[in-house]
Amino acid sequence: MERIRWKWLPVLLLMGLETAEAARWRISPYLTLRETYSDNINLESHGGESAWLTEFNPAVSISNCQAP
């Protein structure tokens, strides 16, 4: 019973912070692609292996846009 009451507490607190006006939200997806060359990808002390490394980083930014 105690867990159920605490579960709704953040929702109730957030409801008190917002006004009755409709909110505008901006949702912006991002994608970062990076290619890096390393001559020692395993960090070995002698004769390391070289290779190209690819990083793929998706992200989403969500912000509240209020009218001035």
JONOR-V256150 format. One record per pair of residues at least 24 apart in sequence whose C-alpha atoms are under 10 Angstrom apart, sorted by sequence separation. I is the first residue (numbers start at 1). J is the second residue. D is the distance in Angstrom with one decimal. If there is no record, write none. Layout:
I/J/D
I/J/D
//
This chain:
32/56/5.9
33/57/6.5
31/56/7.4
32/57/5.0
33/58/8.7
31/57/5.8
32/58/6.4
30/57/8.2
31/58/4.5
32/59/8.3
30/58/5.8
31/59/6.3
29/58/7.6
30/59/5.0
31/60/8.7
29/59/5.9
30/60/5.9
28/59/8.5
29/60/4.4
30/61/7.7
28/60/5.7
29/61/6.3
27/60/7.0
28/61/5.1
29/62/8.7
27/61/5.8
28/62/6.5
26/61/7.9
27/62/4.6
28/63/8.6
26/62/5.7
27/63/6.7
25/62/6.9
26/63/5.3
27/64/9.0
25/63/5.7
26/64/6.3
24/63/8.6
25/64/4.6
26/65/6.5
24/64/5.9
25/65/5.6
23/64/7.1
24/65/5.2
25/66/8.5
23/65/7.4
24/66/6.5
23/66/7.1
24/67/8.5
22/66/9.5
23/67/9.3
//
